[in-house]
Amino acid sequence: MTADVELAEQSSAGPKSLWRHRDFLLLWSGQTVSETGSSVSQLALPLLAVTVIKATTFEVSVLTFLSSLAFLLIALPAGVVVDRVRKRRLMLGCDFARMLLLGSIPLAAVFWHVTLWQLYVVAGAVGVLTVFFDVAYQSYLPVLIDKDQLVDGNGKLGTTQSVAQFVGPSLAGALVGFVGAAKTVAADAISYAVSTVSLVLIRKPEPRAEDEPHADRVTFRAAMAEGLHFVVKHPILRKIVACTGSSNFFSSATGAVEIVFLVRTLHATPTEVGLVFTLGSVGGLLGGVLAGRLATWVGSARIIWLSQMLAGPFGLMIAGAQPRWGLLLFGFGYVAFWMSAVVYNVAQVSYRQSICPPELLGRMNASVRWIVWGTLPIGALFGGLLGTAIGLRPTLFVAAIGGWAAALFVFFSPLRRMRDVPTAAA
């Protein structure tokens, strides 16, 4: 009876605070720095292509295409690899290699000059490494923390991305104006070094892949099929994947032309571009902070479709932005859009992690990434071609409407009849 009482007290007390979880704090802090560096280069690389190399709208869209192409090509086999190796060791290798690749750009600027082809090679190679890192990262979190801490952990990591998007663009704009776009990329290379150190310092032992159930008992192709089958056959998960994949397609179309739109249509300086993106990232920061509370207040199932429905209209504000003070419309549209988007991502990722068997986590995450991130390179090319054919502003309006329509997948799903995700689903 005493043990039962203690167990009941622990259950009623809720999940333990992650603020006292040393290993999670190391992972979180390393990713905060790394995400900030990535946010810097995400702005610096297109600015380098537009302002220094004088790339066309389509050539800039190819840069976005190559950075995300690996998710379409290798995400599925990456999931099998992640399930069969030590995830932290794989993440360490990816961070170190990305540090070297991105560091080659400022070195080229100092000793020679940066070409568009170098940007293409670096973007493609970093994209491959990012696929392996991200799949391992999402699969490593349930190893590091308890299942009842996942929403809190994903919320904090979502906040990390938003903080990076808040600090990164303004930092990138300032650095580009001070040292140039090519040398600014060094900040991202340094951030990967910091992330590498944080991963090295984590103490919690990771189970060997061969200790997991069914490890290496099926062929490589059959292992890939298991993860994809789980995603496609699940009645709710396949709707979430369809929604996220469609939304990412149109978001990528926006991302392929938005820097060109800001610089050549709205006549924004690099500093103004950085400030606009910084203002927009405030919404993502709020979304990461409030995701857990909103899920409790609104419902962990209901918040998935509701947040996606609310995000759509604000894309129209971005497309309608005008020069000078009209830039604020772009920033305010980003505030609302990213707040809703981060809440959606925290909710759906936590749902995915909760319902999936541990031995399938890597392949499930890889299968989801293959679909939802596989639409990114296609969307980037679509945005570049459409922007060249009909203009930048009409392209942004098309992308905003398409992204809003993606919410219909989760609206017309079993989630609409649920308030919370049933605990029995786990």
C-alpha positions as CSV (number, residue, x, y, z in Angstrom):
1,M,0.0,0.0,0.0
2,T,2.8,2.4,0.8
3,A,4.4,1.9,-2.6
4,D,1.0,2.5,-4.2
5,V,0.6,5.7,-2.3
6,E,4.0,6.9,-3.3
7,L,3.4,6.0,-6.9
8,A,0.1,7.9,-6.8
9,E,1.8,10.9,-5.3
10,Q,4.5,10.9,-8.0
11,S,1.8,10.6,-10.7
12,S,-0.2,13.5,-9.3
13,A,2.9,15.6,-9.0
14,G,3.3,15.5,-12.8
15,P,6.5,15.2,-14.8
16,K,9.8,16.2,-13.3
17,S,11.2,19.6,-14.3
18,L,13.6,19.6,-17.1
19,W,15.4,22.7,-15.6
20,R,17.2,20.2,-13.3
21,H,17.9,17.7,-16.1
22,R,21.7,18.2,-16.8
23,D,21.9,16.3,-20.0
24,F,18.8,17.9,-21.5
25,L,20.1,21.3,-20.6
26,L,23.3,20.5,-22.4
27,L,21.5,19.3,-25.5
28,W,19.2,22.3,-25.3
29,S,21.9,24.9,-24.9
30,G,24.0,23.4,-27.7
31,Q,21.1,23.4,-30.0
32,T,20.3,27.0,-29.1
33,V,23.7,28.1,-30.3
34,S,23.6,25.9,-33.3
35,E,20.1,27.0,-34.4
36,T,21.2,30.6,-34.0
37,G,24.2,30.0,-36.2
38,S,22.0,28.3,-38.8
39,S,19.5,31.2,-38.7
40,V,22.4,33.5,-39.5
41,S,23.5,31.5,-42.5
42,Q,20.0,31.0,-43.8
43,L,19.9,34.7,-44.3
44,A,23.5,35.3,-45.2
45,L,23.7,32.7,-48.0
46,P,20.8,34.1,-50.0
47,L,22.0,37.6,-49.4
48,L,25.4,36.6,-50.6
49,A,23.9,35.1,-53.8
50,V,21.6,38.1,-54.4
51,T,23.9,41.1,-53.5
52,V,27.4,39.8,-54.3
53,I,27.1,37.1,-56.9
54,K,24.0,38.8,-58.5
55,A,22.1,35.5,-58.8
56,T,18.7,35.5,-60.6
57,T,15.4,34.6,-58.8
58,F,15.6,31.1,-60.2
59,E,19.3,30.7,-59.2
60,V,18.5,31.7,-55.6
61,S,15.6,29.2,-55.6
62,V,18.1,26.4,-56.7
63,L,20.1,27.2,-53.5
64,T,17.0,26.5,-51.4
65,F,16.2,23.5,-53.6
66,L,19.7,21.9,-52.9
67,S,19.6,22.6,-49.2
68,S,16.4,20.5,-48.8
69,L,16.9,18.0,-51.6
70,A,18.5,15.4,-49.3
71,F,15.2,15.0,-47.3
72,L,13.5,13.8,-50.5
73,L,16.4,11.5,-51.5
74,I,17.8,9.9,-48.4
75,A,15.4,10.5,-45.5
76,L,14.0,6.9,-45.6
77,P,17.4,5.1,-45.5
78,A,18.6,7.6,-42.9
79,G,15.9,6.4,-40.5
80,V,17.1,2.8,-40.8
81,V,20.7,4.0,-40.1
82,V,19.6,6.0,-37.1
83,D,17.8,3.0,-35.6
84,R,20.9,0.9,-36.0
85,V,23.6,3.2,-34.7
86,R,24.3,5.3,-31.6
87,K,22.3,8.4,-32.2
88,R,24.5,10.8,-30.2
89,R,27.7,9.6,-32.0
90,L,26.0,10.2,-35.4
91,M,24.9,13.7,-34.3
92,L,28.5,14.5,-33.3
93,G,29.8,13.5,-36.7
94,C,27.2,15.5,-38.5
95,D,27.9,18.6,-36.4
96,F,31.7,18.4,-37.0
97,A,31.3,17.9,-40.8
98,R,28.9,20.8,-41.1
99,M,31.4,23.0,-39.2
100,L,34.1,22.2,-41.8
101,L,31.8,22.7,-44.8
102,L,30.4,26.1,-43.8
103,G,33.9,27.2,-42.6
104,S,35.0,26.8,-46.3
105,I,32.9,29.8,-47.4
106,P,34.6,32.6,-45.2
107,L,38.0,31.0,-46.0
108,A,37.3,31.2,-49.7
109,A,36.3,34.9,-49.3
110,V,39.6,35.6,-47.6
111,F,42.0,33.7,-49.9
112,W,40.1,33.7,-53.2
113,H,36.4,34.4,-53.9
114,V,33.1,32.7,-53.4
115,T,31.2,31.3,-56.4
116,L,27.6,30.2,-56.8
117,W,28.8,26.6,-57.4
118,Q,30.5,26.6,-54.1
119,L,27.3,27.7,-52.4
120,Y,25.5,24.9,-54.2
121,V,27.9,22.3,-53.1
122,V,28.0,23.4,-49.5
123,A,24.2,23.7,-49.4
124,G,23.7,20.2,-50.8
125,A,26.3,18.6,-48.5
126,V,25.0,20.3,-45.4
127,G,21.5,19.3,-46.3
128,V,22.6,15.6,-46.4
129,L,24.2,15.9,-42.9
130,T,21.2,17.8,-41.6
131,V,18.9,14.9,-42.6
132,F,20.8,12.4,-40.5
133,F,21.2,14.9,-37.6
134,D,17.5,15.8,-37.5
135,V,16.2,12.3,-37.7
136,A,18.7,11.2,-34.9
137,Y,17.9,14.3,-32.9
138,Q,14.1,13.7,-32.8
139,S,14.7,10.0,-32.0
140,Y,17.3,10.8,-29.3
141,L,15.0,13.0,-27.2
142,P,12.8,10.2,-26.0
143,V,16.0,8.3,-25.0
144,L,17.2,11.3,-23.0
145,I,14.0,12.2,-21.1
146,D,10.8,10.5,-19.9
147,K,7.7,10.2,-22.1
148,D,5.7,12.5,-19.8
149,Q,8.3,15.2,-20.3
150,L,8.1,15.2,-24.2
151,V,5.7,18.1,-24.6
152,D,7.8,20.2,-22.2
153,G,11.0,19.2,-23.9
154,N,9.7,19.8,-27.4
155,G,8.2,23.1,-26.3
156,K,11.6,24.2,-25.0
157,L,13.3,23.0,-28.2
158,G,10.6,24.9,-30.2
159,T,11.4,28.0,-28.1
160,T,15.1,27.4,-29.0
161,Q,14.3,27.6,-32.7
162,S,12.3,30.8,-32.2
163,V,15.0,32.4,-30.1
164,A,17.4,31.5,-32.9
165,Q,15.1,33.1,-35.4
166,F,14.8,36.1,-33.2
167,V,18.6,36.7,-32.6
168,G,19.9,35.2,-35.9
169,P,18.4,37.5,-38.6
170,S,19.3,40.8,-36.7
171,L,22.8,39.4,-36.0
172,A,23.1,38.3,-39.7
173,G,22.0,41.7,-40.9
174,A,24.5,43.5,-38.7
175,L,27.4,41.1,-39.6
176,V,26.7,41.3,-43.3
177,G,26.8,45.1,-43.1
178,F,30.0,45.0,-41.1
179,V,32.1,42.1,-42.5
180,G,30.2,41.0,-45.6
181,A,27.9,38.1,-46.3
182,A,30.6,35.5,-46.9
183,K,32.5,36.1,-43.7
184,T,29.2,36.1,-41.7
185,V,28.8,32.4,-42.4
186,A,31.7,31.8,-40.0
187,A,29.2,32.3,-37.2
188,D,27.4,29.2,-38.2
189,A,30.6,27.1,-38.4
190,I,31.5,28.2,-34.9
191,S,28.0,27.3,-33.6
192,Y,28.4,23.7,-34.8
193,A,31.6,23.5,-32.8
194,V,29.7,24.6,-29.7
195,S,27.0,22.0,-30.4
196,T,29.7,19.3,-30.8
197,V,31.1,20.1,-27.4
198,S,27.7,20.1,-25.7
199,L,27.0,16.6,-27.1
200,V,30.3,15.3,-25.9
201,L,29.5,16.4,-22.3
202,I,26.2,14.5,-22.1
203,R,26.6,11.6,-19.5
204,K,23.5,9.5,-19.9
205,P,24.4,6.2,-21.6
206,E,22.5,5.4,-24.8
207,P,21.3,1.8,-25.3
208,R,23.2,0.0,-28.0
209,A,21.2,-0.4,-31.2
210,E,21.7,-4.1,-31.1
211,D,19.9,-4.2,-27.7
212,E,16.7,-2.8,-29.2
213,P,13.9,-5.3,-30.1
214,H,14.1,-6.6,-33.7
215,A,17.5,-4.9,-34.3
216,D,19.1,-6.2,-37.5
217,R,16.5,-9.0,-37.8
218,V,15.0,-7.6,-41.1
219,T,16.6,-6.5,-44.3
220,F,17.4,-2.8,-44.9
221,R,14.6,-2.4,-47.4
222,A,12.1,-4.1,-45.1
223,A,13.2,-1.9,-42.2
224,M,12.5,1.2,-44.3
225,A,9.1,-0.2,-45.3
226,E,8.1,-0.8,-41.6
227,G,8.5,2.9,-40.7
228,L,6.7,4.1,-43.8
229,H,3.9,1.5,-43.3
230,F,3.4,2.7,-39.7
231,V,3.0,6.3,-40.9
232,V,0.7,5.7,-43.9
233,K,-1.6,3.2,-42.1
234,H,-2.2,5.3,-39.0
235,P,-5.5,7.1,-39.4
236,I,-4.4,10.4,-37.7
237,L,-0.7,10.4,-38.4
238,R,-1.2,10.2,-42.2
239,K,-3.5,13.3,-42.0
240,I,-0.9,15.2,-40.0
241,V,1.7,14.3,-42.5
242,A,-0.4,15.4,-45.5
243,C,-1.1,18.7,-43.8
244,T,2.5,19.3,-42.9
245,G,3.9,18.2,-46.2
246,S,1.5,20.5,-48.1
247,S,2.2,23.4,-45.8
248,N,5.9,22.9,-46.2
249,F,5.6,22.9,-50.0
250,F,4.0,26.4,-50.0
251,S,6.3,27.6,-47.2
252,S,9.3,26.6,-49.3
253,A,7.9,28.4,-52.3
254,T,7.7,31.5,-50.1
255,G,11.2,31.0,-48.8
256,A,12.6,30.7,-52.3
257,V,11.5,34.2,-53.3
258,E,11.1,36.2,-50.0
259,I,14.7,37.5,-49.8
260,V,14.5,38.6,-53.5
261,F,11.1,40.1,-52.8
262,L,12.4,42.1,-49.8
263,V,15.6,43.3,-51.6
264,R,14.3,44.0,-55.1
265,T,10.6,44.8,-54.6
266,L,10.5,46.3,-51.2
267,H,14.1,47.8,-51.5
268,A,15.1,46.6,-48.0
269,T,18.7,46.8,-46.9
270,P,20.4,43.8,-45.4
271,T,20.0,45.3,-41.9
272,E,16.2,45.9,-42.6
273,V,15.9,42.4,-43.8
274,G,17.4,41.1,-40.6
275,L,15.1,43.3,-38.5
276,V,12.0,42.2,-40.4
277,F,12.8,38.5,-39.8
278,T,13.7,39.3,-36.1
279,L,10.3,40.9,-35.6
280,G,8.6,37.9,-37.2
281,S,10.5,35.4,-35.0
282,V,8.9,36.9,-31.9
283,G,5.7,35.0,-32.8
284,G,7.7,31.7,-32.9
285,L,9.2,32.5,-29.5
286,L,5.7,33.0,-28.0
287,G,4.5,29.8,-29.6
288,G,7.3,27.8,-28.1
289,V,6.7,29.3,-24.7
290,L,2.9,28.9,-24.7
291,A,2.6,25.6,-26.6
292,G,2.3,23.4,-23.5
293,R,-0.2,25.7,-21.8
294,L,-2.3,26.1,-24.9
295,A,-2.4,22.3,-25.4
296,T,-3.7,22.0,-21.8
297,W,-6.2,24.8,-22.2
298,V,-7.5,24.1,-25.7
299,G,-6.8,20.3,-25.8
300,S,-3.8,18.4,-27.1
301,A,-5.7,17.1,-30.1
302,R,-7.7,20.2,-30.9
303,I,-4.7,22.5,-30.8
304,I,-3.2,20.6,-33.8
305,W,-5.8,21.5,-36.3
306,L,-6.8,24.8,-34.7
307,S,-3.3,26.3,-34.7
308,Q,-2.8,25.4,-38.4
309,M,-6.1,26.9,-39.4
310,L,-5.3,30.2,-37.6
311,A,-1.8,30.5,-39.2
312,G,-3.1,30.7,-42.8
313,P,-4.6,34.2,-43.2
314,F,-1.4,35.9,-41.9
315,G,0.5,34.7,-45.0
316,L,-1.6,37.2,-47.0
317,M,-0.1,40.0,-44.9
318,I,3.4,39.0,-45.9
319,A,2.4,39.0,-49.6
320,G,0.7,42.4,-49.2
321,A,3.7,44.2,-47.7
322,Q,4.9,47.5,-49.2
323,P,8.2,49.4,-49.2
324,R,9.3,51.6,-46.3
325,W,6.9,51.4,-43.3
326,G,5.0,48.7,-45.2
327,L,7.8,46.4,-44.2
328,L,6.1,46.2,-40.8
329,L,3.2,44.3,-42.4
330,F,5.7,41.6,-43.5
331,G,7.0,41.4,-39.9
332,F,3.6,41.4,-38.2
333,G,2.4,38.7,-40.6
334,Y,5.5,36.6,-39.6
335,V,4.7,37.1,-35.9
336,A,1.3,35.6,-36.1
337,F,2.2,32.9,-38.7
338,W,5.2,31.6,-36.8
339,M,3.4,31.6,-33.4
340,S,0.7,29.3,-34.9
341,A,3.3,27.2,-36.8
342,V,5.4,26.5,-33.7
343,V,2.4,25.6,-31.6
344,Y,1.3,23.2,-34.4
345,N,4.8,21.6,-34.7
346,V,5.2,21.1,-30.9
347,A,1.8,19.5,-30.7
348,Q,2.2,17.1,-33.7
349,V,5.8,16.1,-32.9
350,S,4.8,15.3,-29.3
351,Y,1.9,13.2,-30.6
352,R,4.1,11.3,-33.0
353,Q,6.7,10.6,-30.3
354,S,4.1,9.3,-27.9
355,I,2.3,6.9,-30.2
356,C,5.3,5.3,-31.8
357,P,7.0,2.1,-30.5
358,P,10.6,2.9,-29.4
359,E,12.2,0.5,-31.9
360,L,10.4,2.4,-34.8
361,L,11.2,6.0,-33.7
362,G,14.0,6.6,-36.1
363,R,12.2,5.1,-39.1
364,M,8.9,6.8,-38.2
365,N,10.6,10.2,-37.9
366,A,12.6,9.5,-41.1
367,S,9.4,8.5,-43.0
368,V,7.6,11.6,-41.8
369,R,10.6,13.8,-42.7
370,W,10.8,12.1,-46.1
371,I,7.3,13.1,-46.9
372,V,7.0,16.5,-45.2
373,W,10.5,17.7,-45.9
374,G,10.6,16.0,-49.3
375,T,8.1,18.6,-50.5
376,L,10.6,21.4,-49.7
377,P,12.9,21.2,-52.8
378,I,9.9,20.8,-55.1
379,G,8.3,23.8,-53.5
380,A,11.5,25.8,-53.8
381,L,11.6,25.1,-57.6
382,F,7.9,25.9,-57.9
383,G,8.4,29.2,-56.2
384,G,11.4,30.1,-58.3
385,L,9.7,29.2,-61.6
386,L,6.4,30.8,-60.6
387,G,8.2,34.0,-59.4
388,T,10.0,34.2,-62.7
389,A,6.8,33.6,-64.7
390,I,4.2,35.8,-62.9
391,G,6.2,37.9,-60.5
392,L,7.2,37.8,-56.8
393,R,4.1,39.3,-55.2
394,P,1.6,37.1,-57.0
395,T,3.7,34.0,-56.1
396,L,3.6,34.9,-52.4
397,F,-0.2,35.2,-52.6
398,V,-0.5,31.8,-54.3
399,A,1.8,30.3,-51.6
400,A,-0.2,31.9,-48.8
401,I,-3.6,30.6,-50.0
402,G,-2.1,27.1,-50.6
403,G,-0.6,26.9,-47.2
404,W,-3.9,27.9,-45.6
405,A,-5.7,25.2,-47.5
406,A,-3.3,22.6,-46.1
407,A,-5.0,22.9,-42.8
408,L,-8.1,21.1,-44.3
409,F,-6.3,17.8,-43.9
410,V,-6.2,17.9,-40.1
411,F,-9.6,19.7,-39.9
412,F,-11.3,16.8,-41.7
413,S,-9.7,14.1,-39.6
414,P,-10.5,12.3,-36.3
415,L,-8.7,15.1,-34.5
416,R,-11.7,17.4,-35.0
417,R,-13.9,15.2,-32.8
418,M,-11.3,15.0,-30.0
419,R,-10.3,17.4,-27.3
420,D,-7.2,15.5,-26.2
421,V,-5.1,12.7,-27.6
422,P,-6.3,9.5,-25.8
423,T,-3.6,8.2,-23.4
424,A,-4.4,4.7,-24.6
425,A,-3.0,5.7,-28.0
426,A,0.5,5.4,-26.6
